[in-house]
Amino acid sequence: MVERFHETENLMTRRTIKLIHQGRYAAEIPVELVEDDTGWSPYLSVEDATMLDAVRKALREGDVAAAAKYGRVFALVQVAG
């Protein structure tokens, strides 16, 4: 059997904030970026990518409470123009 993914010895993570914008809402979501010695680095874990998709969907549907389970949510207000 051919293994599709390989383990790396130099795996490191760092915390960062991703900003998700949908319609009149924005959310700051804390995630971990995975850094390793491959050409795909840095990348999100499957769990964090799924979480960002859930936040994006909740904001698109106007479900602020669901999005707020994952991070800070803001309502955007146009002030000029």
Residue pairs with C-beta under 8 A, 6 or more apart in sequence:
8 36
8 37
8 38
9 37
10 36
10 37
11 34
11 35
11 36
12 34
12 35
12 36
13 32
13 33
13 34
13 35
14 32
14 33
14 35
14 42
15 30
15 31
15 32
15 33
16 30
16 31
16 32
16 33
17 28
17 29
17 30
17 31
17 71
18 28
18 29
18 31
18 52
19 26
19 27
19 28
19 29
20 26
20 27
20 29
20 52
20 55
20 56
20 59
21 76
22 56
22 59
22 60
23 59
23 60
23 62
24 75
24 76
25 59
25 62
25 64
25 67
25 73
25 74
25 75
25 76
26 59
26 73
26 74
26 76
27 55
27 59
27 67
27 68
27 70
27 71
27 72
27 73
27 74
28 71
28 72
28 74
29 51
29 52
29 55
29 70
29 71
30 71
31 44
31 48
31 51
31 52
32 44
32 45
32 48
33 42
33 43
33 44
34 41
34 42
34 43
34 44
34 45
35 41
35 42
44 52
51 70
54 66
54 70
55 67
55 70
55 71
58 64
58 66
58 67
59 67
59 73
64 73
67 73
